[in-house]
Amino acid sequence: MPRKHLNVSVSHDEFEDLNNALEDHRDGFKRMAEDAENGFGLDPAYWAGRAYEVEGLRKSMHEHSTEEFEGDEVCSTEAEECKDSAPARDQDSMPGSQA
């Protein structure tokens, strides 16, 4: 199956909403796996596998997310390291500098 690449910018609240939705979706699959052990629906391994996939997606979302701040500073949410993403500017080209 072809894979999709997402590159979206969301607010902190939207990110948390997405995380919570994935957790709820994962937990729903876990409940279906429990129900399947009692003879309802599909095989328990199917639902457990789906829960595992959703958890992997949630973890991937966290691993690949970065914080955006005003200006050019970018921070990884996992590594908590910040860097200036703007290219270094020549001192002579900055306003107020003397040539």
N, C-alpha and C positions, 0 to 999 in steps of 0.2 A: 504494500500500500504506500502511495506517495506520502512523504512527510511534509508538514507545514512549518514555516519559520515565522515567528511572531516578533515584532519589534514595536512595542507599544509603550507609551508614557502614561502612567496613572498616578493619581495622588496617593498619599500614604493610606487614607481611608479606603480608597478603591482597591489598593493592594491587599489590605487586610480583609476586605470583603471577598476578594478573589480567593485568598488563602482559606477563609472560613467556608466558602462554598465548596472548595475542593475537599476540605476535611469532612464536611457533611456528606458529600458524594461518596467519599471513601468509606465512611462509617455506614452509609446505606448499603454498600456492597457487603460489608462485614456482617450486617444484620441478615442480609439475604443468604449469605453462606451459612449462618447459624440456622436459619429457617430450612435451608436445603438439607441440613443434617437430620432434620426431623421429617424429611420426605416431601418437602414442598419445593416446587420449581426445579430449576436446573441443578446440576451436580455442584456440591459445595466447593470443589476445586476451581470451578469456573468463576464463581463469585469472589473467592479468595484471591484469585489471579487478577481479577478486575480491580479489587481493592489495592493490591500491590502496585498495579500500573498507575492508579490515581495518586498514590503516595509518592511514586517516582516522579510524576509530573509536578506535584507540589514541591518536592525537594529541588527539582531542576529549576523551578521558578525562583526559589530562594537563592540558589547557587549563581544564577545568571542575572540577578537583579542588581542595580546600582542606584545610589541616591543621587538625585540631581539638585544642585543648589543654585542660587542666583549667581551669575557670573559664569566662570568656566570651570569651577571646581566639581569634580565627580568623585563619589565615594562608593566603594563596594560595600554592600550591606553585610556580607559574610566576613570579609577581611578587615573591614573598618579602616581601610587605608585611603587617604585622599590624595589627589594630585591635581595640578592645574592642567586641564586638557588643551588650553590655548597654546599655540607655538610661542616660543620665547621671542620677545620683541627687542629690537635693537634700541639701546638707550637713546641714540640720536634721533629716533623717530617718535619718541614719546613727547607729548605736549609739555612745555616748560623746560625741556632740556636745552643745553647750550651746545652749539655746533663748534 
